[in-house]
Amino acid sequence: MCWGVPARVVEVKGLEAIVDFGGGVRRRVLVGVSEVRAGDVVVVHAGVIIGKMRTEEALAVLEVYAELSAELATDGSSPEEVERVAKKKMEELRRSLGI
Amino acid sequence: MRELELYRSHELAEKVRGLIRKYASALRSRGFKIIKLMNFCGTHEWTTVHYGLRSLMPREVELVAGPGCPVCITPSLCVEHAIRLSLEGVTVYTFGDAFRLPATREVRGARSLREAKALGGSVRVVYSFMDAIRDAAKRGCEAIFLAIGFETTAPGYAIPLARGLVPKNLKLLSALRLTPPAARHAILATVERGLEPVRGIIAPGHVSTVTGAEPWDRLSRELRLPAVISGFEPLDLMISVAILLRMIYLGRVGAEVEYRRLVTWEGNVLAKKFISEVFQVSDAAWRGLGVIPDSGLELAGPYVKYDAYREYGLEIPDGREDMPSGCRCADVIMGLAKPVECPLFMRACTPSRPYGPCMVSSEGTCAIWARFGGGGLADKVAREVGL
């Protein structure tokens, strides 16, 4: 029931907006957030825009991973060193995905 | 949206799995035999089962589905009211999920809105409340909307009401419920029943998009359990599990947000403003769970004129006699039983012929397990291939 589907805003028309879910699917939905503009990536639930997506925050997962790695360093290296290595690995992963 | 490809990265998934194992092993050496983590969102359970995440967890980590499906917990009486009204000439609008939801008692030969429609009742399935508004305004008919949902869905009702978009002929039969009070109820139930206690909360990402992280932080601190607000990609959930294990390892409580691309601490301020303008919090019945204090939303102030309970003098559900006999949905919803432990599962109760409420929605635990083999098949295969 709480499905939320990402979509790109095509046009804002007063209280409603046309959004593009991809694959040629467009719908008229209610704007449920403040300051939405054409081009924004949003999440739509039951015909309502419930949130704006901050795609740049998606990369935070890489930092979280590095931070989590540092805690249980077992090979004798310091947590800072482990975190640094993990961060480097994550940066490589990001580049290999072309992001 | 290329950034989202990260959440499908096999390499990263493998690394996160390694972390989960590392933390589980550290916790095992501290005497933790089972680390039970409970989710409160049907979509999390869907991701968990669909992607076989349970089979990727170390033996100590148990992922349990708590109350997270609004269709499953909508009181039978709400469905019965809607069936009766539809057969009396009132048009009933609702979402597809509620259309097939079975009531406990038959009303004039119908146990669901689908059956009521087959008997000539006026029932219309819509994609959104706005669709119902447009249709009801055009037709001018006497109508109600069976308004199911959690905090995620509440703005969809509150905004049109507050903006004056709802025609007078359309009333709201609110079955809206709030998630944190039910999460609290389910977590405390495991303790009361002497079962393995819940060690961490996987909090719902889209509910929190509206409410913000703050209510989960409060609950976490009250129950002294860590909470992580998680997204819905398989990697989101795996990272959330890793964060929770780390918090348990460090003895931390409070809420952390994994789903940072959508959830903020304060949530959707605009939606919250409309919700508090249109609704007030009330004690409310959850199907199979009884009445939970401060867990429902009812129309308030000038908006009571849209209240279907008032308009038609309908009884407010009190949570009694809410489950069909023999059905274990109440225990499944609370995370106290697995679907496979119900004698009716995939026998008298199947996705095409649901008997209990958890078999209806694509978010119901029983329906998910029925569709994707959550009964342990993935675990068995994983063991056989040595994962």
Interface residues (C-beta under 8 A of the other chain):
Chain A: M1 C2 W3 G4 P6 L15 E16 R27 V29 L30 G32 V33 S34 V41 V43 H45 A46 G47 V48 I50 G51 K52 M53 R54 T55 E56 E57 A58 L59 A60 V61 L62 V64 Y65 L68 S69 E71 L72 T74 K89 L93 R94 L97 G98 I99
Chain B: M1 R2 E3 L4 E5 L6 Y7 S9 E11 L12 K15 V16 L19 K22 Y23 A26 C41 G42 T43 G68 C69 P70 V71 F95 D97 Y127 S128 F129 M130 D131 I148 G149 F150 T152 T153 P155 G156 I159 P160 R163 L165 P204 G205 H206 V207 T209 V210 F232 L235 I239 A242 I243 R246 Y249 L250 E258 R260 R261 L262 V263 N268 V269 L270 A271 S361 E363
